[in-house]
Amino acid sequence: MKRNSLSSFSISLWLLFTAVMLQAVESAKGKYAHMLFNELFEDYSNALRPVEDTDKVLNVTLQITLSQIKDMDERNQILSAYLWIRQSWYDAYLKWDKDKYDGLDSIRIPSNLVWRPDIVLYNKADDDFSEPMNTNVVLRYDGKITWDAPAITKSSCVVDVSYFPFDSQECNLTFGSWTYNGNQVDIINSLDSGDLSDFVDDVEWEIHGMPAVKNIITYGCCSEPYPDVTFTLILKRKSSFYIFNLLLPCILISFLAPLGFYLPADSGEKVSLGVTVLLALTVFQLMVAEIMPPSENIPLIGKYYIATMTMITASTALTIIIMNLHHCGSEAKPVPQWARVVILDYMSKIFFVYDVGENCTSPKRKKEEECKLEGDDGCQRRHKDIRSHLSNRNEDSDLKEKLNGNLNKSYGLHGENVREAVNCCSCYKMLIKNIEYIANCVRDHKANRAKGIEWKKVAKVMDRFFMWIFFIMVFFMSVLIIGKAA
């Protein structure tokens, strides 16, 4: 028990001694840091370039870390990004011997106390000319200064929306000195690309790289070269949001346009459906136009909307023409022979179009089947035979002879009975003429009705034909627009 208590007491004393020594060391380092700071900045000026020889170039190493994409304003073509900007250079007047200051090799001081390179973002698109935050710099004993500062930048970016919403964008971030030329301050890339290790994933954009390129440009105003470093941010849009909110509704609505041809002509809703679909697509087109820049490049989804709206306009116009064919009455001309052969004989079989008021399950009447088998000419010949037979039977001479013969047999040759028989014969003749007139009217009515039925069948066949044509067009347009996402 005594040994354990002695060991624990000794450990406590050792820990206490270590803490006191560390505190003493820290206090000593703080003392040396104050002394070093006072000595370094006694005659120091941050207004001049810190080189011993004015003809010597000061090298500034630049490194950009992309932390987050705050916004991509396609309409105004502005990229807002959150960056970490690291700049490092050597100051010839801020060096010390670390052994004289108890091994103190670095201190942290406010950045406004030392000279800083005036490196700015050339393609800045912000209203206020704000600089990076005035954070501390790390000053090493050999004169190396490292300045890490966060900054929210707004840069101009030429946005190409030709393949929206399946587009990729390349936005440049060009950094360079504003007043110093290449003979005074030279910019060196720390890495071949921007640092993306701390990037926060964006909900709209994917980062596919950030290569860095150094450029040396001679401007028209000056003969000296001006170096800059351009970081190209390669962005790929995540198109899922636009597919489900702009593209799929348009595709589903566009498939309603061909169904307008399938509606019965007597329903009165064929044109209304086309106009409603056209108005719905106009709303989607306006939504896309609000977020796109007013440029000559029409986005891919805008081209799809325009093509679909053109198709729906054409389908509505064709619907109006076909409805006029459907409502052709008895006053219309007969169906031309070529239309009867091409449309009624061949196309009706290809598109499975049956007679008006008939479908594939309703049985045909026997008389209609017989009439179809014989053909219209056979039916007309039958009616002509009946009419000629009736007219032959009712000729005056035959009727008189037959009636006289029958009357002679029945009543003899009495004059009164003969006159009564002749009067009865004239009554029969008038009755037969009236019957023929009624039969002719019925035949004319049936012929006119058959002519209207033929035009209705022509309209129905054309409806089915254009329905499949527009279905194929909508399908291929949808496949092309979705294929861009792959």
C-alpha positions as CSV (number, residue, x, y, z in Angstrom):
1,M,0.0,0.0,0.0
2,K,2.8,2.4,0.9
3,R,4.7,1.6,-2.3
4,N,1.6,2.3,-4.4
5,S,0.9,5.6,-2.7
6,L,4.6,6.6,-3.1
7,S,4.5,5.8,-6.9
8,S,1.3,7.7,-7.5
9,F,2.7,10.7,-5.6
10,S,5.8,10.7,-7.7
11,I,3.8,10.5,-10.9
12,S,1.8,13.5,-9.8
13,L,4.9,15.4,-9.0
14,W,6.3,14.6,-12.5
15,L,3.2,15.7,-14.3
16,L,3.1,18.9,-12.3
17,F,6.7,19.6,-13.1
18,T,6.1,18.9,-16.8
19,A,3.2,21.3,-16.9
20,V,5.2,24.0,-15.2
21,M,8.0,23.6,-17.7
22,L,5.7,23.7,-20.7
23,Q,4.1,26.9,-19.4
24,A,7.5,28.4,-18.9
25,V,8.5,27.4,-22.4
26,E,5.4,28.9,-23.9
27,S,5.8,32.1,-22.0
28,A,9.4,32.2,-23.2
29,K,8.3,31.7,-26.8
30,G,5.7,34.4,-26.4
31,K,8.4,36.7,-25.1
32,Y,10.7,35.9,-28.0
33,A,7.8,36.3,-30.4
34,H,7.1,39.8,-29.2
35,M,10.7,40.7,-29.3
36,L,11.0,39.3,-32.9
37,F,7.9,41.2,-34.0
38,N,9.2,44.5,-32.7
39,E,12.6,44.0,-34.3
40,L,11.3,42.9,-37.7
41,F,8.7,45.6,-38.2
42,E,10.8,48.5,-36.7
43,D,11.9,49.8,-40.1
44,Y,9.7,47.6,-42.3
45,S,7.4,49.1,-45.0
46,N,4.6,47.1,-46.7
47,A,4.3,49.6,-49.5
48,L,7.2,48.4,-51.6
49,R,8.0,45.1,-53.3
50,P,10.2,43.2,-50.8
51,V,13.3,42.4,-52.9
52,E,16.8,43.5,-52.3
53,D,17.5,44.1,-56.0
54,T,14.7,46.0,-57.8
55,D,15.5,44.2,-61.1
56,K,14.9,40.8,-59.5
57,V,11.6,39.1,-60.1
58,L,9.5,38.1,-57.1
59,N,7.9,34.7,-57.6
60,V,4.4,34.2,-56.2
61,T,3.1,30.6,-55.9
62,L,-0.7,30.4,-56.4
63,Q,-3.0,27.5,-55.4
64,I,-6.8,27.5,-55.7
65,T,-9.0,25.1,-53.7
66,L,-12.6,24.9,-54.8
67,S,-14.9,24.4,-51.8
68,Q,-18.4,24.9,-53.2
69,I,-20.4,26.1,-56.1
70,K,-22.9,28.6,-54.8
71,D,-24.8,29.3,-57.9
72,M,-24.7,29.1,-61.7
73,D,-26.8,31.9,-63.2
74,E,-27.3,30.8,-66.8
75,R,-29.4,33.8,-67.7
76,N,-26.8,36.4,-66.6
77,Q,-23.9,34.0,-67.2
78,I,-22.3,34.4,-63.8
79,L,-20.7,31.6,-61.7
80,S,-20.6,32.1,-58.0
81,A,-18.0,29.9,-56.2
82,Y,-16.5,29.6,-52.7
83,L,-12.7,29.4,-53.0
84,W,-9.7,29.0,-50.8
85,I,-6.9,31.1,-52.2
86,R,-3.3,30.3,-51.1
87,Q,-0.5,32.6,-52.0
88,S,3.1,32.2,-50.9
89,W,6.2,34.3,-51.6
90,Y,9.5,35.3,-50.0
91,D,10.1,38.6,-48.3
92,A,13.7,39.6,-48.2
93,Y,13.3,41.9,-45.2
94,L,11.4,39.5,-42.9
95,K,14.1,36.9,-42.0
96,W,15.7,35.9,-38.7
97,D,18.0,33.5,-37.1
98,K,15.7,31.1,-35.2
99,D,18.5,30.1,-32.8
100,K,18.6,33.7,-31.5
101,Y,14.9,33.4,-30.6
102,D,14.9,30.1,-28.8
103,G,14.2,28.1,-31.9
104,L,11.1,30.2,-33.0
105,D,10.7,29.3,-36.6
106,S,7.3,30.9,-37.5
107,I,4.9,33.5,-36.3
108,R,1.3,34.5,-37.4
109,I,0.6,38.1,-38.0
110,P,-2.2,40.2,-39.7
111,S,-1.8,40.2,-43.4
112,N,-2.1,43.9,-43.7
113,L,1.2,44.4,-42.0
114,V,3.2,42.8,-44.8
115,W,3.5,43.4,-48.5
116,R,0.9,41.4,-50.4
117,P,0.7,40.8,-54.2
118,D,-2.2,42.5,-55.9
119,I,-3.4,39.3,-57.5
120,V,-7.1,39.7,-58.5
121,L,-9.7,37.7,-60.5
122,Y,-9.6,39.2,-64.0
123,N,-13.0,38.1,-65.1
124,K,-14.8,39.1,-62.0
125,A,-18.5,40.0,-62.4
126,D,-19.3,41.2,-58.9
127,D,-20.8,44.7,-58.3
128,D,-18.6,45.4,-55.3
129,F,-14.8,45.0,-55.6
130,S,-14.4,43.0,-52.4
131,E,-11.0,41.4,-51.7
132,P,-10.2,38.2,-49.9
133,M,-10.7,38.3,-46.2
134,N,-7.9,40.0,-44.2
135,T,-6.8,36.8,-42.5
136,N,-3.4,36.2,-40.8
137,V,-0.3,35.2,-42.7
138,V,2.3,32.6,-41.6
139,L,5.8,34.1,-41.6
140,R,8.7,31.7,-41.5
141,Y,12.3,32.4,-40.4
142,D,13.6,32.2,-44.0
143,G,11.2,34.9,-45.1
144,K,8.6,32.7,-46.7
145,I,5.1,34.1,-46.3
146,T,2.0,32.0,-46.8
147,W,-1.4,33.6,-47.0
148,D,-4.5,31.5,-46.9
149,A,-7.8,33.4,-47.5
150,P,-11.3,32.3,-48.3
151,A,-13.2,34.3,-51.0
152,I,-16.6,34.2,-52.6
153,T,-16.1,35.0,-56.3
154,K,-18.5,35.9,-59.0
155,S,-16.9,35.4,-62.4
156,S,-18.3,35.8,-65.9
157,C,-18.8,32.4,-67.7
158,V,-19.9,32.0,-71.3
159,V,-22.7,29.5,-71.0
160,D,-23.6,27.3,-74.0
161,V,-27.1,26.0,-73.5
162,S,-27.3,24.2,-76.9
163,Y,-27.7,20.8,-75.2
164,F,-29.7,21.9,-72.1
165,P,-30.5,20.0,-69.9
166,F,-27.7,17.6,-70.9
167,D,-25.1,20.3,-71.3
168,S,-21.5,20.7,-70.0
169,Q,-20.0,24.0,-69.2
170,E,-16.4,25.3,-69.0
171,C,-15.9,28.4,-66.8
172,N,-12.6,30.1,-66.5
173,L,-11.1,31.7,-63.4
174,T,-8.2,33.9,-64.4
175,F,-5.9,35.2,-61.7
176,G,-3.1,37.7,-62.2
177,S,-1.4,40.8,-60.9
178,W,-3.2,44.0,-61.6
179,T,-0.2,46.4,-61.6
180,Y,3.0,44.4,-61.6
181,N,4.2,43.0,-64.9
182,G,6.1,39.8,-65.4
183,N,9.5,41.4,-64.9
184,Q,8.4,42.4,-61.4
185,V,6.0,39.7,-60.1
186,D,5.8,36.2,-61.7
187,I,3.0,33.8,-60.9
188,I,3.8,30.1,-60.6
189,N,1.3,27.2,-60.5
190,S,1.5,25.3,-57.3
191,L,-0.4,22.4,-58.9
192,D,-1.3,21.4,-62.5
193,S,-5.0,21.9,-61.5
194,G,-7.2,23.3,-58.8
195,D,-7.5,21.4,-55.6
196,L,-10.9,19.5,-55.4
197,S,-10.2,17.4,-52.3
198,D,-12.5,19.6,-50.1
199,F,-15.2,20.1,-52.6
200,V,-18.8,19.9,-51.3
201,D,-21.0,18.0,-53.8
202,D,-23.4,20.2,-55.6
203,V,-27.1,19.2,-56.3
204,E,-27.0,20.5,-59.8
205,W,-23.5,20.2,-61.1
206,E,-20.8,17.6,-61.3
207,I,-17.1,18.6,-61.3
208,H,-15.1,16.8,-64.0
209,G,-11.8,18.6,-63.4
210,M,-10.2,22.0,-62.9
211,P,-7.0,22.2,-65.0
212,A,-4.7,25.2,-64.6
213,V,-2.7,26.9,-67.4
214,K,-0.2,29.7,-67.1
215,N,-0.5,32.4,-69.8
216,I,1.9,35.3,-70.6
217,I,0.0,38.0,-72.4
218,T,1.3,41.3,-73.9
219,Y,-1.5,43.9,-73.9
220,G,-1.7,46.8,-76.3
221,C,-1.2,49.4,-73.6
222,C,2.2,48.0,-72.4
223,S,5.2,46.3,-73.9
224,E,5.9,44.2,-70.8
225,P,4.5,40.7,-70.5
226,Y,1.7,40.1,-67.9
227,P,1.5,36.5,-66.6
228,D,-1.8,35.0,-65.4
229,V,-3.0,31.6,-64.3
230,T,-6.3,30.4,-65.7
231,F,-8.3,27.6,-63.9
232,T,-10.9,26.0,-66.2
233,L,-13.7,24.6,-64.2
234,I,-15.4,21.7,-66.1
235,L,-19.0,21.3,-65.1
236,K,-21.5,18.6,-66.1
237,R,-25.2,19.3,-65.3
238,K,-27.2,16.8,-63.4
239,S,-30.2,16.5,-65.6
240,S,-32.5,14.4,-63.4
241,F,-34.4,17.4,-62.1
242,Y,-35.1,18.8,-65.5
243,I,-36.0,15.3,-67.0
244,F,-38.7,14.8,-64.4
245,N,-40.1,18.3,-64.3
246,L,-39.7,19.6,-67.8
247,L,-39.1,16.8,-70.2
248,L,-41.2,13.8,-69.1
249,P,-44.4,15.9,-68.8
250,C,-43.8,17.3,-72.3
251,I,-43.4,13.8,-73.7
252,L,-46.5,12.5,-72.0
253,I,-48.5,15.5,-73.3
254,S,-47.2,15.1,-76.8
255,F,-48.4,11.6,-76.9
256,L,-52.0,13.0,-76.5
257,A,-51.7,14.8,-79.8
258,P,-52.0,11.7,-82.0
259,L,-54.9,10.4,-79.9
260,G,-56.9,13.4,-81.2
261,F,-57.2,11.5,-84.5
262,Y,-58.8,8.5,-82.7
263,L,-61.6,10.6,-81.2
264,P,-64.9,10.2,-83.0
265,A,-65.6,13.1,-85.3
266,D,-69.1,13.6,-83.9
267,S,-67.7,14.1,-80.3
268,G,-66.8,17.7,-81.0
269,E,-63.6,17.4,-78.9
270,K,-61.0,16.8,-81.6
271,V,-59.9,20.4,-82.1
272,S,-60.3,21.2,-78.4
273,L,-57.8,18.5,-77.5
274,G,-55.2,19.8,-79.9
275,V,-55.6,23.4,-78.7
276,T,-55.3,22.3,-75.1
277,V,-52.1,20.3,-75.7
278,L,-50.7,23.3,-77.6
279,L,-51.4,25.6,-74.7
280,A,-49.8,23.2,-72.2
281,L,-46.6,23.0,-74.2
282,T,-46.5,26.8,-74.5
283,V,-46.4,27.0,-70.7
284,F,-43.4,24.7,-70.6
285,Q,-41.7,26.7,-73.3
286,L,-42.1,29.9,-71.3
287,M,-40.7,28.2,-68.2
288,V,-37.5,27.2,-70.1
289,A,-37.2,30.6,-71.7
290,E,-37.2,32.3,-68.2
291,I,-34.0,30.4,-67.1
292,M,-32.1,30.5,-70.4
293,P,-30.0,33.4,-71.6
294,P,-31.5,35.4,-74.5
295,S,-28.9,34.0,-77.0
296,E,-29.0,32.7,-80.5
297,N,-28.4,29.1,-79.3
298,I,-31.7,27.4,-78.8
299,P,-31.5,24.7,-76.1
300,L,-32.2,21.1,-77.0
301,I,-35.3,21.0,-74.9
302,G,-36.5,24.2,-76.5
303,K,-36.0,22.6,-80.0
304,Y,-38.0,19.6,-78.8
305,Y,-40.8,21.9,-77.6
306,I,-40.9,23.8,-80.9
307,A,-40.9,20.6,-82.9
308,T,-43.7,19.2,-80.8
309,M,-45.7,22.4,-81.0
310,T,-45.3,22.4,-84.8
311,M,-46.4,18.8,-85.0
312,I,-49.5,19.5,-82.8
313,T,-50.4,22.6,-84.9
314,A,-50.2,20.4,-88.1
315,S,-52.3,17.7,-86.4
316,T,-54.9,20.2,-85.5
317,A,-55.0,21.6,-89.0
318,L,-55.3,18.1,-90.5
319,T,-58.1,17.3,-88.0
320,I,-60.1,20.3,-89.2
321,I,-59.6,19.1,-92.9
322,I,-60.6,15.5,-92.0
323,M,-63.7,16.8,-90.1
324,N,-64.8,18.6,-93.3
325,L,-64.5,15.3,-95.2
326,H,-66.5,13.5,-92.5
327,H,-69.4,15.9,-92.7
328,C,-69.7,15.8,-96.5
329,G,-73.4,15.4,-97.1
330,S,-75.5,14.4,-100.1
331,E,-74.6,17.5,-102.0
332,A,-70.9,16.5,-102.1
333,K,-69.3,14.9,-105.2
334,P,-68.8,11.2,-105.2
335,V,-65.6,9.8,-103.9
336,P,-63.0,9.7,-106.7
337,Q,-62.1,6.4,-108.1
338,W,-58.4,6.6,-107.1
339,A,-59.5,7.4,-103.5
340,R,-61.9,4.5,-103.5
341,V,-59.2,2.2,-104.6
342,V,-56.3,3.5,-102.5
343,I,-58.1,4.6,-99.4
344,L,-61.2,2.4,-99.2
345,D,-59.8,-0.8,-100.6
346,Y,-56.2,-0.9,-99.5
347,M,-55.6,1.6,-96.6
348,S,-58.7,0.5,-94.8
349,K,-57.5,-3.0,-94.7
350,I,-54.0,-2.0,-93.6
351,F,-55.3,0.1,-90.7
352,F,-58.2,-2.2,-89.8
353,V,-60.9,0.4,-90.5
354,Y,-64.4,-1.0,-90.9
355,D,-67.6,0.7,-92.1
356,V,-69.0,3.5,-90.2
357,G,-70.9,2.3,-87.1
358,E,-69.2,-1.1,-87.3
359,N,-66.3,-2.7,-85.5
360,C,-64.4,-5.9,-85.6
361,T,-66.8,-7.7,-83.3
362,S,-70.2,-6.7,-84.8
363,P,-71.6,-9.2,-87.3
364,K,-72.7,-8.0,-90.7
365,R,-76.2,-8.5,-92.0
366,K,-76.7,-11.1,-94.6
367,K,-78.3,-8.8,-97.0
368,E,-75.4,-6.4,-96.8
369,E,-72.9,-9.3,-97.3
370,E,-74.8,-10.4,-100.3
371,C,-74.9,-7.0,-101.7
372,K,-71.2,-6.5,-101.1
373,L,-70.5,-9.9,-102.8
374,E,-72.5,-9.0,-105.8
375,G,-71.3,-5.4,-105.8
376,D,-73.1,-2.2,-106.3
377,D,-73.6,-2.9,-110.0
378,G,-75.3,-6.2,-109.2
379,C,-77.7,-4.5,-106.9
380,Q,-78.5,-1.8,-109.4
381,R,-79.0,-4.4,-112.1
382,R,-81.5,-6.2,-109.8
383,H,-83.4,-3.0,-109.3
384,K,-83.4,-2.4,-113.0
385,D,-84.7,-5.8,-113.8
386,I,-87.5,-5.5,-111.3
387,R,-88.4,-2.1,-112.7
388,S,-88.3,-3.3,-116.3
389,H,-90.4,-6.3,-115.3
390,L,-93.0,-4.1,-113.7
391,S,-93.0,-1.7,-116.6
392,N,-93.4,-4.6,-119.1
393,R,-96.2,-6.1,-117.1
394,N,-98.0,-2.9,-117.0
395,E,-98.0,-1.9,-120.6
396,D,-101.3,-0.6,-121.7
397,S,-101.9,-3.0,-124.6
398,D,-101.0,-6.1,-122.5
399,L,-103.1,-5.0,-119.6
400,K,-106.0,-4.2,-121.8
401,E,-105.9,-7.5,-123.6
402,K,-105.4,-9.5,-120.4
403,L,-108.1,-7.5,-118.6
404,N,-110.5,-7.8,-121.6
405,G,-109.8,-11.5,-121.8
406,N,-110.4,-12.0,-118.1
407,L,-113.4,-9.9,-118.2
408,N,-114.8,-11.7,-121.2
409,K,-114.4,-15.0,-119.5
410,S,-115.8,-13.7,-116.2
411,Y,-118.6,-11.4,-117.3
412,G,-119.1,-11.9,-121.0
413,L,-119.2,-9.1,-123.5
414,H,-121.4,-6.6,-121.7
415,G,-120.4,-3.0,-122.4
416,E,-120.8,-1.7,-118.9
417,N,-118.6,-4.4,-117.4
418,V,-115.9,-3.6,-120.0
419,R,-115.9,0.1,-119.2
420,E,-115.6,-0.7,-115.5
421,A,-112.7,-2.9,-116.2
422,V,-110.9,-0.2,-118.3
423,N,-111.4,2.3,-115.5
424,C,-110.0,-0.2,-113.0
425,C,-107.0,-0.7,-115.3
426,S,-106.2,3.1,-115.3
427,C,-106.4,3.1,-111.5
428,Y,-103.8,0.3,-111.4
429,K,-101.6,2.1,-113.8
430,M,-101.6,5.3,-111.6
431,L,-100.8,3.2,-108.5
432,I,-97.9,1.6,-110.2
433,K,-96.5,4.9,-111.3
434,N,-96.7,6.2,-107.7
435,I,-95.0,3.1,-106.4
436,E,-92.2,3.6,-109.0
437,Y,-91.8,7.3,-107.9
438,I,-91.5,6.3,-104.3
439,A,-89.0,3.6,-105.2
440,N,-86.9,6.0,-107.1
441,C,-86.9,8.5,-104.2
442,V,-85.9,5.7,-101.9
443,R,-83.1,4.6,-104.2
444,D,-81.9,8.2,-104.6
445,H,-81.9,8.7,-100.8
446,K,-80.0,5.5,-100.4
447,A,-77.5,6.5,-103.0
448,N,-76.9,9.9,-101.4
449,R,-76.6,8.2,-98.0
450,A,-74.1,5.7,-99.4
451,K,-72.1,8.6,-100.8
452,G,-72.0,10.3,-97.3
453,I,-71.0,7.0,-95.7
454,E,-68.2,6.6,-98.2
455,W,-66.8,10.1,-97.3
456,K,-67.1,9.3,-93.6
457,K,-65.1,6.1,-94.1
458,V,-62.5,8.1,-96.1
459,A,-62.2,10.5,-93.1
460,K,-61.9,7.6,-90.7
461,V,-59.2,5.9,-92.7
462,M,-57.3,9.2,-92.9
463,D,-57.7,9.7,-89.1
464,R,-56.1,6.3,-88.5
465,F,-53.3,6.9,-91.0
466,F,-52.3,10.3,-89.5
467,M,-52.6,8.9,-86.0
468,W,-49.9,6.3,-86.6
469,I,-47.8,8.7,-88.5
470,F,-47.8,11.2,-85.6
471,F,-47.3,8.4,-83.0
472,I,-44.1,7.4,-84.9
473,M,-42.9,11.0,-85.0
474,V,-43.5,11.5,-81.3
475,F,-41.8,8.3,-80.5
476,F,-38.7,9.0,-82.5
477,M,-38.5,12.6,-81.2
478,S,-38.7,11.3,-77.6
479,V,-36.0,8.7,-78.3
480,L,-33.7,11.3,-79.7
481,I,-34.1,13.7,-76.8
482,I,-33.7,11.0,-74.2
483,G,-30.7,9.5,-76.1
484,K,-28.8,12.7,-75.4
485,A,-28.9,11.8,-71.7
486,A,-26.8,8.7,-72.3
